[in-house]
Amino acid sequence: MSAPNPSSGLAGLVGGPGGYRGGNGGTLATITSGQGPGGGSSGFYAGNASYGTVGATSNYYGQAPAGQMYGNAFILPLLGGSGGGGSNAGSGGGGGGGAILIAASQSIQLNGSISADGGTFNFNGSASGGGSGGAVRLVATSLGGTGSAGSISTNGGRTVSIGTYAGNGRVRLDIYANNFGGTISGSLSQGFQPIIIPAAGQGVQLSIASVAGAAVPANPGGVIVNPDVIISAQQANPIPVVVNCSNIPLNTEITVKVHPANGRT
């Protein structure tokens, strides 16, 4: 499910299944940025896309900005890579790598390769941006592989003319027993939470239920002149804050930040 890589054309390359398309090339009036939340900006030396890592940018060549990182380590929801920016030197951006989910009730044996690499528009030393790598998520009780034969790849594409690379994608192993001896390229996280695809209305939810025993409204406004919770000035420290969550993987760190109305945090 890597992004296609044809030899010519002004239209941005199509991303792999679940990935985003690259920006269009051509003239200053027609070029576009890469599609997706981490799409690279358009320009003569167009920007590379980002996903699990930020795409590289060459200041020496005045390369357009790379896209921003997005998504999360759990790859929930399942998102593919973003497209590289189009160039007014006449080439479209690389497409983003695809999004792959493999779930098994028992084990997965990987002796071959799984690829969700980003695309590169390789035509006459093109100056368009590379597509970012996509996503690979494996869910099973165990993962095995024969020696180093297996591989999982979510590499980013590149801007051919100046040799800078787009950001890598994400790899998530929701595996109880990991015996995989192959290679993995991408922003990797490991754990075991068997949520495969959340049901409608059962996505990740996080809210503050109460502060110092006072219930927080279901839809807090966060307006200073009309506080959602009023705490007595005599309230002793520490002040309990109750947080409710659902469908968040076990052992996920949750941080609560408190900002005063005036002054520094």
C-alpha positions in Angstrom: 0.0 0.0 0.0 2.8 2.4 -0.8 2.1 5.5 -2.8 2.2 5.0 -6.6 5.3 6.5 -8.4 4.6 7.2 -12.1 7.3 8.8 -14.2 5.8 12.1 -15.4 2.8 14.5 -15.1 1.8 17.7 -13.3 -0.9 16.2 -11.1 0.1 15.2 -7.7 0.6 11.5 -7.1 -2.3 9.5 -5.7 -1.6 8.3 -2.1 -1.7 4.6 -1.1 -5.2 3.4 0.1 -6.0 5.6 3.1 -3.2 8.1 2.2 -3.5 11.6 0.8 -2.7 12.9 -2.7 0.3 15.1 -3.5 -0.1 18.8 -4.6 -0.3 19.7 -8.2 2.6 21.1 -10.1 2.8 23.6 -12.9 2.9 27.4 -12.6 2.7 29.7 -9.6 -0.9 30.1 -10.4 -1.7 26.4 -10.5 0.5 24.7 -7.9 -1.1 23.5 -4.7 0.1 22.2 -1.3 -0.1 18.5 -0.6 -3.3 17.1 0.8 -3.8 15.8 4.3 -3.1 17.2 7.8 0.6 17.0 7.3 0.8 18.1 3.6 3.9 19.9 2.4 3.7 23.5 1.1 4.0 24.4 -2.6 6.9 26.3 -4.0 9.8 25.9 -6.5 11.5 23.5 -4.1 8.3 22.3 -2.6 7.9 21.2 1.0 8.0 17.6 2.2 5.0 16.1 4.0 5.1 15.0 7.7 3.3 12.4 9.8 5.0 10.5 12.6 8.1 12.6 12.2 8.6 16.1 10.6 9.8 16.2 7.0 13.2 17.7 6.3 13.6 21.2 4.9 16.6 22.6 3.2 17.2 26.3 4.2 20.1 26.5 1.8 17.8 26.0 -1.2 15.0 28.0 0.3 12.7 24.9 0.4 9.1 25.6 1.2 8.0 24.5 4.8 7.2 20.9 5.6 3.9 19.9 7.0 3.2 19.3 10.6 3.1 16.1 12.6 -0.3 14.6 13.4 -2.0 11.5 14.7 -1.1 9.6 17.8 1.0 6.6 18.8 -2.0 4.3 19.0 -3.0 5.1 15.3 -6.6 5.6 16.4 -8.2 6.6 14.1 -6.3 4.8 11.3 -4.8 7.5 9.1 -2.5 7.3 6.1 0.4 9.6 5.1 0.0 13.1 3.6 1.1 14.5 0.2 4.1 16.5 -0.7 3.8 20.0 -2.1 3.6 20.7 -5.8 6.4 22.6 -7.6 6.2 25.4 -10.1 9.3 23.8 -11.7 6.6 21.5 -13.2 6.1 18.5 -11.1 3.4 17.2 -8.7 4.0 16.2 -5.1 4.5 12.6 -3.9 1.4 10.9 -2.4 1.2 9.7 1.2 1.7 6.1 2.1 -1.4 4.0 2.8 -3.0 2.9 6.0 -2.8 -0.8 6.9 -4.5 -2.7 9.8 -4.0 -6.4 10.3 -5.8 -8.0 13.2 -5.8 -11.7 14.2 -7.4 -13.6 17.0 -4.2 -15.5 17.7 -0.9 -14.9 16.0 0.7 -13.1 13.0 3.7 -14.6 11.3 5.6 -12.0 9.2 8.3 -13.5 7.0 7.9 -11.0 4.1 7.4 -7.3 4.0 4.6 -4.8 4.8 5.2 -1.5 3.1 3.3 1.8 3.4 6.1 4.1 2.1 5.4 7.7 0.9 5.7 8.5 -2.8 8.5 10.4 -4.7 7.8 12.2 -8.0 11.0 11.2 -9.8 11.1 12.9 -13.1 14.0 15.0 -14.5 15.3 15.7 -11.0 11.9 17.1 -9.8 11.7 19.7 -7.1 8.3 18.7 -5.7 7.9 17.5 -2.1 7.9 13.9 -1.0 4.8 12.2 0.5 5.1 11.1 4.1 5.1 7.4 5.1 1.7 5.9 6.0 0.6 3.7 8.9 0.9 0.0 9.8 -1.0 -1.4 12.8 -0.8 -5.1 13.9 -3.2 -6.5 16.5 -2.7 -10.1 17.7 -1.7 -12.1 20.8 1.7 -12.8 19.3 3.9 -11.7 16.4 6.7 -13.8 14.9 9.0 -13.7 12.0 11.8 -15.9 10.6 15.1 -14.3 11.5 15.6 -10.9 9.8 13.6 -11.7 6.7 10.5 -9.8 7.7 10.2 -6.0 7.5 7.7 -3.2 8.2 8.4 0.0 6.3 6.7 3.5 6.5 9.5 5.6 5.0 8.9 9.0 3.6 9.4 10.0 0.0 11.9 12.7 -1.0 12.5 15.9 -3.0 14.8 14.4 -5.7 16.6 17.6 -6.8 17.9 18.5 -3.3 17.8 15.1 -1.6 15.6 16.0 1.4 13.2 13.4 2.8 9.6 13.5 3.9 8.6 12.4 7.4 8.3 8.8 8.3 4.9 7.2 9.1 3.7 5.4 12.2 3.9 1.7 13.2 1.9 0.3 16.1 2.3 -3.2 17.5 -0.6 -4.2 19.8 1.0 -7.5 20.5 1.0 -9.4 23.8 4.1 -11.5 22.9 6.5 -9.9 20.4 8.9 -12.3 18.9 9.5 -10.4 15.7 13.1 -10.4 14.6 12.8 -8.3 11.4 13.3 -4.6 10.7 10.9 -1.8 11.4 11.2 1.8 10.0 8.8 4.5 11.2 7.7 6.1 14.4 7.1 2.9 16.5 5.0 2.3 19.6 4.2 -1.0 21.3 1.6 -2.2 23.8 -1.5 -4.3 24.0 -4.9 -2.8 23.7 -7.2 -4.8 21.4 -9.5 -2.0 20.3 -9.5 -2.6 16.6 -12.1 -0.1 15.2 -14.2 1.8 17.8 -17.9 1.4 17.3 -20.0 4.5 16.3 -20.2 6.8 19.4 -17.6 4.7 21.2 -14.5 6.7 20.3 -11.9 8.1 22.7 -13.6 10.2 25.4 -11.9 12.3 28.1 -13.5 14.8 30.5 -13.1 16.4 34.0 -16.0 15.2 36.1 -15.4 17.2 39.3 -13.1 19.6 41.0 -12.9 19.6 44.8 -16.1 17.5 44.9 -18.0 20.0 42.8 -19.5 18.6 39.6 -18.3 20.1 36.3 -21.1 20.7 33.7 -21.4 18.3 30.8 -20.6 21.1 28.5 -18.3 23.5 30.3 -18.0 27.0 28.9 -14.6 28.0 30.3 -15.7 31.6 30.7 -14.1 33.6 33.6 -17.1 35.8 34.2 -19.3 32.7 34.6 -17.2 29.9 36.2 -18.2 26.3 35.6 -17.0 25.4 39.2 -16.6 27.7 42.2 -14.2 26.4 44.9 -14.2 27.8 48.4 -11.3 29.9 49.4 -10.9 27.7 52.5 -10.4 24.6 50.3 -7.3 22.8 51.5 -4.6 21.4 49.3 -4.4 19.0 47.6 -7.5 19.6 45.6 -8.9 16.4 44.1 -9.7 16.5 40.3 -11.7 13.5 39.0 -11.2 12.7 35.3 -13.5 10.3 33.4 -12.3 8.5 30.3 -13.4 5.7 28.0 -11.7 3.7 25.2 -8.3 5.0 26.1 -5.6 2.3 26.2 -4.4 1.2 29.6 -1.4 2.9 31.2 -1.9 6.0 29.0 -0.5 9.1 30.8 -3.1 11.8 31.3 -1.9 15.3 32.2 -4.1 18.0 33.7 -2.8 21.6 33.4 -4.0 24.5 35.6 -3.7 28.0 34.3 -4.4 31.1 36.5 -6.6 33.9 35.2 -3.6 36.2 35.4 0.1 35.7 35.6 2.2 32.7 34.8 1.2 29.1 34.9 
